Amino acid sequence: MEKHITAPINDTVTKELHAGDYVYISGTIYTARDAAHKRMFEGMKNGENTPFQLENNVVYYLGPSPARENQVIGSAGPTTSSRMDKYTPLLLDSGLKGMIGKGKRSPEVIESIKKNNAVYFAAVGGAGALLSKCIKKSEVIAYDDLGTEAIRKLEVENLPVIVVIDTKGNNLYETAIKEYQK
């Protein structure tokens, strides 16, 4: 099923999304990769605030290439999500509602997704140049010293993603294999 949502999102929105849904996200999302996740995680453990409010927000696991002339951002393809798994349960417990990346997630992350009514989306790897066209504004808001891994605030319009893991823990990677084997 095709759905259009506006980020930030809340429980009402996440509960309406199901594994396999094609979703177009518009609104504000944030980027963070390995180094940014580690820094946020360590800061949170020390009682520090995160660089952006986690509650109801969506993080795109992205480290874009440099923008060319007249572009908002360079290629914007997803990073492998499992590299963020050790940090993800704490972020979800702190209110994060959505993640965009590629690849499988750990059982701990899946349980945390269910517990927190969150959603894991996949963006198509290898389509970074096309995905970048959906990004209308990009601003580094934290960890500038991390270069491409700095945290960015993005304004997106109809960013195409697929729900891989929904609030009930339904996992497209598992159900698609079963369907294919039939």
trRosetta pair geometry for C-beta under 8 A, 3 or more apart (Angstrom, degrees):
i j d omega theta_ij theta_ji phi_ij phi_ji
1 18 7.3 56 36 50 119 111
1 20 7.7 74 19 109 72 89
1 21 5.1 -30 66 -120 83 86
1 22 7.1 -159 92 31 34 75
2 21 7.4 152 -95 -171 18 77
2 22 4.7 -24 -103 75 69 106
2 23 7.7 164 -158 -83 49 32
2 24 7.5 22 -174 -10 92 101
3 16 7.4 155 -138 125 156 107
3 17 6.8 -138 59 -103 158 82
3 21 5.6 3 9 175 116 126
3 22 7.2 154 22 84 66 54
3 23 5.0 -19 70 -109 93 76
3 24 7.4 -166 96 25 46 70
4 23 7.4 149 -95 -161 24 62
4 24 4.8 -21 -110 65 75 102
4 26 7.0 12 -175 3 96 108
4 158 7.4 -37 -127 -106 103 79
5 9 6.0 14 165 -96 131 120
5 13 5.6 98 -141 -164 126 127
5 17 7.7 -30 -50 -70 147 120
5 23 6.0 -8 9 -168 111 113
5 24 7.4 158 25 77 63 51
5 25 5.7 -21 72 -109 91 66
5 26 7.5 178 91 31 43 69
5 27 7.9 -64 124 7 68 128
6 9 7.6 153 86 -80 46 76
6 25 7.7 129 -111 -161 22 60
6 26 5.4 -33 -108 77 72 86
6 27 4.3 109 -171 -49 70 130
7 25 5.5 25 -21 -171 114 110
7 26 7.3 -178 18 87 78 33
7 27 3.8 179 56 83 63 125
7 28 5.8 -130 106 63 94 48
7 29 5.1 30 104 -66 159 85
7 57 7.1 70 179 -146 107 53
7 58 4.8 -68 -134 12 141 125
7 98 7.2 -100 -112 46 120 140
7 156 7.5 34 37 48 123 111
8 27 6.8 -131 -9 144 36 141
8 28 6.6 -21 -38 69 73 95
8 55 8.0 39 -168 113 147 61
8 56 4.1 68 165 129 124 101
8 57 5.1 -59 -113 -89 106 54
8 58 7.0 179 -122 -7 56 84
8 97 7.2 99 -172 34 85 132
9 13 4.1 -109 -162 78 100 145
9 14 6.0 112 138 -50 122 84
9 56 6.0 -168 70 -171 39 80
9 58 6.5 55 12 -48 108 109
9 97 5.0 -147 80 111 94 144
9 98 5.9 55 41 -20 132 127
9 119 7.8 -32 100 27 152 123
10 13 5.6 100 51 13 56 99
10 14 7.2 -118 112 -2 28 95
10 56 5.2 -21 -83 -122 70 115
10 97 6.8 -106 -108 -99 23 160
11 14 5.7 -57 -136 42 33 107
11 15 5.9 32 166 -21 69 110
11 97 7.7 -127 -64 -125 49 123
11 117 4.6 23 -124 126 91 153
12 15 6.4 -60 -149 35 21 108
12 16 7.0 17 153 -18 56 110
13 16 6.0 -67 -160 33 32 110
13 17 7.0 27 151 -23 66 107
13 97 7.8 64 73 159 110 143
14 17 5.8 -58 -156 27 39 112
14 97 5.7 -131 -58 -174 134 107
14 98 7.2 -159 -97 -67 108 94
14 117 5.1 123 91 155 137 85
14 118 6.2 -80 -145 -130 153 20
14 119 4.9 -159 -140 -28 96 110
14 166 7.8 152 173 -163 78 72
14 167 5.3 106 140 -61 101 121
15 117 6.3 -30 -61 -157 89 114
15 167 5.4 -41 -99 27 58 160
17 21 5.4 -128 -157 46 74 150
17 23 6.6 -3 -127 -74 120 139
17 119 5.3 17 84 -110 142 150
17 163 4.9 172 165 -93 108 149
17 166 5.7 -166 108 -125 80 101
17 167 7.4 107 65 -12 86 96
18 21 5.2 106 59 -32 67 112
18 163 6.2 125 88 90 27 150
18 166 5.1 -15 -133 -80 35 159
18 170 6.7 3 -166 66 75 145
19 163 5.4 -130 -109 117 31 98
19 164 6.4 10 -135 171 88 19
19 165 6.4 5 -93 -109 107 23
19 166 4.8 -111 -39 -14 74 105
19 170 3.9 -132 0 114 133 105
19 171 6.2 -131 -119 -89 151 5
19 172 4.4 -170 -179 -55 102 82
19 175 6.3 115 120 23 136 140
20 162 7.1 -23 -145 -175 21 102
20 163 6.5 -30 32 70 29 93
20 172 5.4 154 -63 -106 66 112
20 175 7.2 -69 -52 86 117 136
20 176 7.9 156 -92 -67 99 95
21 162 7.1 161 82 -156 45 58
21 163 4.4 32 48 15 91 122
22 160 7.0 -17 -173 -158 95 92
22 161 7.9 156 -159 85 51 39
22 162 5.9 -32 -103 -102 57 75
23 121 6.6 -89 56 -119 129 128
23 160 7.6 145 82 -151 47 45
23 161 5.2 -26 69 70 95 86
23 162 7.1 151 19 -105 83 22
23 163 6.1 77 -15 -41 124 89
24 158 4.2 -16 -175 -145 121 67
24 159 6.6 141 -161 57 57 39
24 160 5.8 -23 -100 -91 75 60
24 161 7.8 153 -94 23 28 71
25 29 6.7 44 141 -44 138 134
25 58 7.0 -97 -156 82 152 170
25 100 7.9 -107 13 -70 156 139
25 121 7.8 -27 -34 -107 133 178
25 156 5.8 31 106 98 92 132
25 158 7.5 131 58 -135 36 14
25 159 4.5 -30 59 56 92 101
25 161 6.2 17 -9 13 113 119
26 156 6.1 -144 -129 101 38 73
26 157 5.0 27 -121 -126 98 47
26 158 5.9 8 -67 -42 97 48
26 159 7.4 160 -73 7 43 81
27 155 7.4 -95 156 -145 21 64
27 156 6.7 -9 55 56 42 81
28 57 7.7 -55 110 -131 93 97
28 153 6.4 -14 -161 -174 103 94
28 154 7.0 149 -152 80 52 51
28 155 6.0 -30 -93 -98 67 63
28 156 7.8 149 -100 17 18 80
29 57 7.1 136 -134 -176 53 85
29 58 4.4 -47 -124 83 103 102
29 59 7.1 165 -180 -97 92 18
29 60 5.5 71 136 -22 129 106
29 98 7.9 -68 -124 87 112 116
29 100 7.4 20 -178 6 151 131
29 154 5.2 -20 67 64 79 104
29 156 5.9 -1 18 3 112 126
29 159 7.6 -60 10 25 146 159
30 52 5.4 -172 -89 55 154 158
30 57 6.1 23 7 164 115 131
30 58 7.2 157 27 86 71 52
30 59 5.3 -34 79 -108 90 68
30 60 7.1 -180 89 20 36 78
30 141 7.7 -67 -131 39 107 133
30 151 6.1 0 -179 -173 109 97
30 152 6.8 164 -157 83 59 48
30 153 5.8 -30 -103 -102 79 55
30 154 6.9 170 -96 16 24 85
31 36 7.9 91 121 42 69 166
31 59 7.1 108 -130 -164 17 71
31 60 5.0 -41 -100 71 70 92
31 61 7.6 116 -155 -122 71 10
31 62 4.4 -77 -136 63 115 102
31 63 7.5 147 166 -75 127 40
31 64 7.5 -60 -131 -17 167 97
31 151 6.2 173 77 -149 68 48
31 152 4.3 18 32 46 115 94
31 154 6.4 75 -30 -23 97 118
32 36 4.0 -129 -150 100 85 132
32 37 5.6 115 148 -59 113 75
32 40 6.9 -6 -154 -12 147 141
32 59 5.1 -37 32 -160 106 123
32 60 7.9 123 24 65 59 47
32 61 7.0 -45 79 -106 58 54
32 84 7.8 98 110 -116 96 137
32 149 7.9 48 -158 -176 45 75
32 151 5.3 1 -85 -106 87 90
33 36 5.7 87 48 23 53 104
33 37 6.9 -98 121 -9 24 100
33 61 5.9 93 -103 -163 66 71
33 62 6.8 -122 -60 65 98 24
33 63 4.8 -13 -33 -51 152 105
33 79 5.4 67 -121 14 106 169
33 83 7.7 6 -175 98 78 128
33 84 7.6 -121 -161 -70 38 112
33 148 7.9 12 15 119 146 83
33 149 4.6 -94 54 -132 116 93
34 37 5.9 -64 -149 35 22 110
34 38 6.4 19 159 -18 63 107
34 79 7.7 -122 -27 152 87 151
34 83 5.1 -52 -85 144 106 122
34 84 6.8 -130 -92 -76 55 74
34 149 6.8 -56 53 -137 71 138
35 38 5.7 -52 -149 34 31 112
35 39 6.4 28 154 -16 64 107
35 143 7.4 165 118 172 101 142
35 146 5.0 173 104 -139 135 127
35 149 4.5 68 46 135 115 152
36 39 5.8 -56 -147 39 32 110
36 40 6.2 31 155 -18 67 106
36 142 7.5 107 -140 99 110 104
36 143 5.4 177 -108 58 89 164
36 146 6.1 174 -63 90 84 174
36 149 5.5 -164 -26 159 97 90
36 150 7.0 107 -79 -154 123 16
36 151 5.1 136 -148 -61 142 88
37 40 5.8 -55 -145 38 30 109
37 41 6.0 32 157 -22 65 110
37 84 5.0 -166 -89 -131 169 93
37 87 4.3 154 168 64 111 165
37 88 8.0 -22 -153 -60 133 62
37 91 7.7 -66 -140 -46 93 140
38 41 5.7 -56 -145 37 27 114
38 42 6.3 23 158 -15 63 108
38 87 6.8 -117 -77 -71 42 140
39 42 6.0 -54 -144 38 28 107
39 43 6.2 30 156 -19 62 110
39 143 6.0 135 71 -98 161 135
39 146 7.7 -120 -9 -61 147 138
40 43 5.7 -61 -150 39 29 113
40 44 6.2 30 154 -21 67 106
40 50 5.2 33 -149 -127 108 97
40 51 7.0 -89 -97 5 103 93
40 87 7.2 87 75 -174 100 135
40 91 7.3 44 119 -88 133 109
41 44 5.8 -55 -148 34 27 110
41 45 6.5 28 153 -19 62 106
41 86 7.9 31 -126 113 166 85
41 87 4.3 -103 -69 -129 135 107
41 90 6.2 105 -129 65 87 145
41 91 7.7 -67 -85 -49 83 95
42 45 5.6 -53 -150 34 33 113
42 46 6.5 19 153 -7 64 109
43 46 5.8 -68 -151 46 32 103
43 48 3.7 -72 -179 67 92 126
43 49 7.6 -43 147 65 121 27
43 50 6.9 135 92 -93 127 54
44 47 7.7 67 -173 -59 31 12
44 48 6.6 -87 -70 61 30 73
44 50 6.5 4 -71 -64 102 92
44 90 6.1 142 102 153 150 131
44 94 7.0 -88 -138 -65 143 154
50 53 7.3 133 74 -100 108 18
50 54 5.6 62 47 -41 157 101
50 94 7.4 114 -20 137 138 151
51 141 5.9 137 157 117 117 100
51 142 3.3 -53 -136 -44 155 161
51 143 7.1 -95 -54 -13 157 93
51 151 5.2 134 81 67 149 157
52 57 6.6 107 126 -102 115 176
52 141 6.4 60 -60 106 108 148
52 142 7.4 -135 -26 -6 85 131
52 151 6.9 -159 -7 156 113 137
52 153 6.9 147 -92 -85 144 101
53 56 7.9 5 123 46 107 84
53 57 6.4 138 96 -27 71 129
53 95 7.7 -41 163 94 78 140
54 57 5.8 -120 -161 38 31 113
54 91 5.9 -151 -143 -164 139 76
54 94 4.6 47 76 114 153 104
54 95 4.6 124 106 69 92 95
54 96 4.6 -60 -177 -59 101 78
55 94 7.3 -100 -61 143 69 66
55 95 3.2 -40 -97 158 62 150
55 96 7.7 -80 -83 -58 21 34
55 97 7.9 46 -179 -28 37 100
56 95 6.4 -37 -16 165 53 103
56 97 5.2 12 -137 -12 35 133
57 95 7.6 59 20 119 80 95
57 96 6.2 -51 69 -125 78 65
57 97 6.6 140 52 26 26 90
57 98 7.5 -115 128 42 37 83
58 96 7.8 112 -101 -168 27 82
58 97 6.5 -54 -72 75 69 84
58 98 3.7 -17 -112 75 93 111
58 99 7.1 -168 -160 -71 69 24
58 100 6.6 48 168 -18 108 102
58 121 7.9 11 -156 18 123 128
59 91 7.5 -26 -3 164 148 149
59 96 6.4 -22 -7 -150 112 127
59 98 7.3 174 25 96 56 62
59 99 5.4 -11 66 -115 89 70
59 100 7.2 -157 100 25 45 75
60 76 7.9 10 145 175 142 105
60 78 7.1 -110 -175 -107 84 83
60 99 7.9 152 -91 -166 28 49
60 100 4.3 -16 -114 62 71 117
60 101 7.6 157 -163 -66 48 62
60 123 7.4 31 -146 -17 103 142
60 154 7.0 -15 23 26 137 145
61 78 5.7 57 75 -162 91 82
61 79 4.2 -111 142 55 100 96
61 80 7.6 -99 132 66 144 23
61 81 5.6 -179 2 -97 162 67
61 83 7.9 133 -161 59 137 101
61 84 6.1 -129 -104 -18 126 141
61 99 6.8 35 -29 -178 101 95
61 100 6.5 -155 16 89 74 59
61 101 3.8 24 32 -96 131 104
61 102 7.9 -127 73 12 124 66
62 76 5.7 8 -156 -164 134 78
62 77 7.5 159 -125 83 88 29
62 78 6.4 -65 -81 -111 79 45
62 79 6.3 -168 -83 -9 27 98
62 100 7.7 6 -36 91 106 106
62 152 7.8 -65 88 44 112 120
63 79 6.2 59 5 -60 93 130
63 148 4.1 70 -180 139 97 104
63 149 5.1 -23 -109 -80 118 62
64 67 7.6 24 135 -58 129 75
64 73 4.9 -46 -177 177 166 107
64 74 4.8 143 161 61 97 83
64 75 6.3 168 -155 76 74 47
64 76 4.9 -18 -103 -94 106 73
64 128 7.8 159 -127 -171 72 116
64 132 7.1 106 -136 -104 122 112
64 138 7.5 -40 23 -146 159 159
64 148 6.4 -152 60 -153 47 94
64 152 7.7 -10 9 6 119 159
65 74 3.4 -108 84 129 74 141
65 75 4.4 35 20 36 116 92
65 128 7.5 84 3 144 107 141
65 148 7.4 -6 -98 -122 29 131
66 74 5.0 76 76 -44 24 140
67 71 4.3 -161 -168 90 94 99
67 72 6.3 -131 -123 100 140 20
67 73 5.2 -87 -82 -127 106 15
67 74 4.9 -131 -76 -46 40 71
67 138 7.7 173 -59 55 133 140
68 71 4.8 64 57 8 71 130
68 74 6.7 100 -18 -103 71 82
71 74 6.8 86 115 -81 141 45
71 132 7.2 13 -173 150 120 128
72 132 7.5 176 66 175 91 90
72 135 5.5 -156 96 112 130 93
72 136 6.4 170 -72 178 170 17
72 137 6.2 -107 -153 -99 133 22
72 138 5.2 126 157 6 93 103
73 76 5.6 48 119 -64 127 119
73 132 5.3 -145 88 -148 95 103
73 135 5.0 -18 27 98 133 145
73 138 4.4 92 -66 -22 113 157
73 152 8.0 98 -107 166 131 164
73 154 7.7 -13 -42 -116 154 110
74 132 6.5 -91 129 -115 23 152
75 128 3.6 54 176 127 93 122
75 129 5.1 -39 -111 -68 90 62
75 131 7.9 67 -171 56 58 95
75 132 5.8 -104 -123 -38 26 135
76 128 5.2 162 53 -161 33 79
76 131 4.7 -124 84 102 97 105
76 132 4.1 138 6 -80 108 77
76 135 5.9 119 -42 -16 169 140
77 123 7.1 -173 -154 111 52 118
77 124 7.9 -73 -135 98 92 56
77 125 5.7 77 -178 -140 118 52
77 126 6.5 96 -127 -15 144 15
77 127 6.3 133 -104 61 99 48
77 128 2.9 -70 -33 -71 92 102
77 131 6.2 133 -85 32 50 138
78 81 7.6 -16 166 -51 117 87
78 100 6.2 -121 -106 140 120 82
78 101 4.8 147 -176 -152 121 38
78 102 4.4 132 100 -20 128 98
78 122 7.2 -131 35 -162 172 58
78 123 4.3 147 -37 59 123 106
78 124 7.9 137 12 63 114 20
78 125 5.8 -85 57 -82 93 75
79 83 6.8 -64 144 42 110 129
79 101 6.0 -51 71 -139 61 98
79 102 7.3 -174 91 29 19 93
80 83 5.5 85 92 -10 92 106
80 101 6.8 58 177 171 13 115
80 102 6.0 -59 -101 76 47 87
80 103 4.8 21 -147 10 78 149
81 84 5.9 -63 -169 36 56 106
81 85 7.3 82 138 -56 75 83
81 99 6.7 100 -136 141 123 126
81 101 3.3 125 -71 102 100 150
81 102 6.3 175 -17 55 94 33
81 103 5.2 -170 31 65 89 92
81 104 7.7 -158 67 77 109 25
81 105 6.0 -46 116 -82 126 85
81 120 7.3 78 -163 -159 165 120
82 85 5.2 -13 -160 -25 52 121
82 103 5.6 -75 -16 118 99 127
82 104 6.3 25 -66 80 117 69
82 105 6.6 -171 -90 -110 71 40
82 106 6.7 106 -137 -38 88 85
84 87 5.5 -69 -173 50 70 106
84 88 5.5 86 130 -55 90 100
84 99 7.6 -169 91 -154 145 141
84 101 7.3 -154 23 -73 129 158
85 88 5.5 -45 -139 10 33 122
85 105 6.2 156 -102 -155 108 71
85 106 4.4 92 -165 0 142 119
85 108 7.0 103 174 67 102 106
85 109 5.1 -92 -138 -44 87 130
87 90 6.3 -67 -174 42 54 108
87 91 6.2 45 141 -19 84 113
88 91 5.6 -63 -147 40 38 110
88 92 6.0 34 160 -18 74 107
88 96 8.0 -108 -158 76 69 146
88 99 7.1 -21 -131 -65 119 157
88 105 7.7 -68 67 -151 170 116
88 109 4.8 25 88 -117 143 105
88 112 6.5 149 122 80 94 149
89 92 5.7 -57 -144 40 32 110
89 93 6.1 33 157 -19 66 108
89 108 5.9 -63 -53 151 130 102
89 109 6.5 -125 -57 -99 80 54
89 111 8.0 4 -107 79 115 90
89 112 4.1 -144 -116 -86 79 155
90 93 5.6 -54 -145 39 30 112
90 94 6.4 25 153 -16 63 110
91 94 5.7 -63 -150 41 31 109
91 96 4.4 15 147 -2 92 143
92 95 7.8 -177 -173 39 28 14
92 96 5.2 -77 -92 62 44 98
92 109 7.9 134 -17 -150 145 67
92 112 4.6 118 69 153 149 111
92 113 6.7 -100 -130 -81 155 44
92 115 7.5 97 130 73 125 97
92 116 4.3 177 164 31 100 162
92 118 5.2 -88 -136 -22 111 155
93 112 6.9 -73 -45 -152 83 111
93 115 7.9 -8 -89 107 78 124
93 116 6.4 -123 -82 -80 39 132
95 116 7.8 -161 -108 -166 20 123
96 99 7.2 44 152 -57 124 89
96 116 7.7 38 69 141 66 149
96 118 6.5 32 108 -117 73 137
97 116 7.6 -143 -107 137 53 105
97 117 7.4 -23 -134 105 88 78
97 118 5.1 -165 -155 -120 39 79
97 119 6.9 18 156 22 73 84
98 118 6.3 -174 -72 -168 39 85
98 119 5.0 -10 -109 66 86 90
98 120 7.5 165 -155 -90 60 27
98 121 6.2 21 -173 -5 107 110
99 118 7.4 41 -4 161 91 123
99 119 7.7 -169 29 96 64 52
99 120 5.2 -16 64 -119 99 72
99 121 6.9 -176 88 31 47 73
100 121 4.6 -23 -103 78 75 107
100 122 7.4 140 -157 -113 64 12
100 123 5.3 47 174 -25 108 108
100 159 7.8 -20 -122 135 164 133
100 161 5.6 -90 -125 -111 111 145
101 120 7.5 -43 37 -166 95 96
101 121 7.8 119 20 82 52 62
101 122 6.8 -46 81 -115 47 59
101 123 7.2 -40 -130 22 3 89
102 122 5.4 79 -108 -149 58 94
102 123 6.6 -80 -60 59 92 65
102 124 7.9 71 -95 -147 121 13
102 125 4.7 39 -101 -50 169 111
103 122 7.9 144 7 -117 33 112
104 173 5.7 -130 -95 91 88 176
105 109 4.1 -103 171 85 114 134
105 110 5.7 142 99 -54 113 80
105 113 7.5 72 111 -28 160 134
105 120 6.0 -107 -30 -112 146 169
105 165 6.4 -63 30 -14 135 153
106 109 4.8 98 55 6 78 100
106 110 7.1 -140 97 -4 42 87
107 110 5.5 -54 -146 37 35 113
107 111 6.4 37 155 -20 67 103
108 111 5.9 -53 -150 36 30 111
108 112 6.4 28 152 -17 63 109
109 112 5.6 -58 -148 40 33 112
109 113 6.3 42 150 -27 66 101
109 120 7.7 67 144 -69 116 141
110 113 5.5 -46 -149 28 32 116
110 114 6.7 31 153 -15 62 103
110 165 6.0 -119 -121 -154 84 149
110 169 5.5 76 172 -137 100 94
110 171 6.8 -30 -123 -74 130 123
111 114 5.8 -56 -154 37 33 110
111 115 6.1 32 151 -20 67 110
111 169 7.6 18 -90 -102 38 125
112 115 5.5 -50 -138 39 34 114
112 116 6.0 7 167 3 67 115
112 118 7.4 -3 126 32 75 132
113 116 6.6 -77 -143 51 19 92
113 118 4.7 -104 -141 71 65 97
113 119 7.1 100 -162 -84 111 17
113 120 6.0 -56 -110 -25 146 102
113 165 5.5 41 125 125 169 123
113 167 7.0 -140 149 -117 84 38
113 169 6.7 134 85 -92 108 65
114 117 7.9 20 -175 -69 27 37
114 167 6.5 104 -124 175 49 48
114 168 6.6 39 -120 -157 98 17
114 169 4.5 -10 -71 -53 122 101
117 167 4.7 10 -142 -135 59 123
118 167 6.9 139 47 -101 27 75
119 163 5.9 -56 -170 -133 117 100
119 165 7.0 171 -157 88 49 65
119 166 6.0 -7 -118 -126 90 47
119 167 6.5 -44 -71 -51 79 74
120 163 7.6 101 76 -160 51 58
120 164 5.1 -57 105 64 96 100
120 165 4.1 30 40 44 113 101
121 161 3.8 28 173 158 127 137
121 162 6.5 143 -160 68 74 36
121 163 6.0 -48 -101 -96 72 45
121 164 6.5 136 -137 4 19 89
122 161 6.3 152 71 -165 36 84
122 162 5.1 -21 58 59 92 93
122 164 4.7 77 -22 -46 106 125
122 172 7.8 -112 5 63 129 138
123 127 7.3 -132 156 65 88 109
123 131 6.0 55 179 -111 131 146
123 159 7.4 -44 -106 166 120 102
123 160 7.3 112 -132 92 79 64
123 161 5.2 -53 -79 -105 70 86
124 127 4.2 37 94 13 109 132
124 131 7.5 -176 55 -57 83 117
124 160 7.6 1 -2 101 107 107
127 130 4.6 -45 178 46 91 116
127 131 5.5 98 115 -29 88 97
128 131 5.6 -55 -138 38 31 111
128 132 6.3 40 159 -30 65 102
129 132 5.9 -48 -152 23 29 115
129 133 7.7 37 149 -26 56 96
130 133 6.0 -47 -168 16 40 114
131 134 5.9 -52 -170 25 49 112
131 135 7.5 45 140 -21 69 101
131 159 6.8 48 -157 -146 86 89
131 160 7.6 -118 -108 47 82 83
132 135 5.5 -52 -159 26 49 114
134 156 5.3 28 139 -161 95 91
134 157 5.7 -149 -164 65 70 60
134 158 5.8 -123 -133 80 111 65
134 159 4.3 140 134 -89 147 67
134 160 7.2 -163 -64 0 157 70
135 138 5.9 29 161 -55 124 106
135 154 5.3 -62 -138 -159 105 117
135 155 7.3 110 -165 72 59 53
135 156 5.6 -37 -101 -100 56 78
135 159 7.5 48 -64 -86 67 114
136 155 4.7 -61 68 100 98 101
136 156 6.7 160 9 -111 87 21
136 157 5.4 57 -33 -9 123 110
137 153 8.0 -17 114 110 98 82
137 154 6.8 153 83 -157 63 45
137 155 3.8 33 41 29 105 114
138 152 5.3 -6 -166 -178 89 134
138 153 7.6 156 -151 78 41 50
138 154 5.5 -5 -102 -105 73 78
138 155 7.9 -126 -57 24 44 71
139 152 6.3 144 72 -157 37 78
139 153 5.0 -16 62 55 96 95
140 144 5.4 85 149 -98 140 86
140 150 4.7 6 -141 127 112 140
140 151 7.2 106 -157 77 63 49
140 152 5.5 -49 -93 -96 49 77
141 151 5.6 -60 64 104 86 96
141 152 6.6 125 7 -132 85 25
141 153 4.9 61 -29 -20 132 104
142 150 6.7 172 87 -172 46 82
142 151 4.2 7 58 48 96 120
143 146 4.5 10 150 3 105 121
143 149 7.2 -60 126 112 126 80
143 150 4.8 -179 93 -131 80 65
143 151 5.4 83 33 1 109 88
144 150 5.1 30 -105 -116 33 141
145 150 7.6 127 42 -88 35 101
146 149 4.0 -84 152 80 116 93
146 150 4.8 158 65 -68 95 59
147 150 6.4 -172 74 -24 14 95
156 159 4.3 -13 170 -33 137 121
162 172 6.9 -45 139 22 114 178
163 166 5.6 40 164 -74 127 88
163 172 7.0 137 105 -36 61 129
164 171 6.7 11 155 -154 75 62
164 172 4.6 -102 -142 32 55 115
164 173 6.3 29 -167 -26 106 91
165 169 6.6 -16 -167 -144 98 35
165 170 7.0 167 -145 79 50 47
165 171 5.1 -3 -99 -103 87 73
165 172 7.3 -116 -58 7 48 81
166 169 7.3 -56 71 12 64 16
166 170 4.9 7 36 49 107 97
170 175 6.6 10 -178 -31 92 137
171 174 4.4 60 87 14 106 108
171 175 6.6 156 83 -8 54 88
172 175 5.8 -60 -131 47 34 102
172 176 5.4 37 168 -26 71 110
173 176 6.3 -46 -133 33 19 111
173 177 7.0 22 158 -19 53 106
174 177 6.0 -58 -157 31 30 110
174 178 6.7 26 151 -15 64 106
175 178 5.6 -54 -151 37 38 112
175 179 6.3 39 152 -20 69 104
176 179 5.6 -52 -147 36 33 112
176 180 6.2 35 153 -21 65 107
177 180 5.7 -55 -147 36 30 112
177 181 6.4 30 155 -20 64 107
178 181 5.8 -56 -147 35 30 110
178 182 7.0 40 152 -30 61 96
179 182 5.9 -47 -162 16 35 114
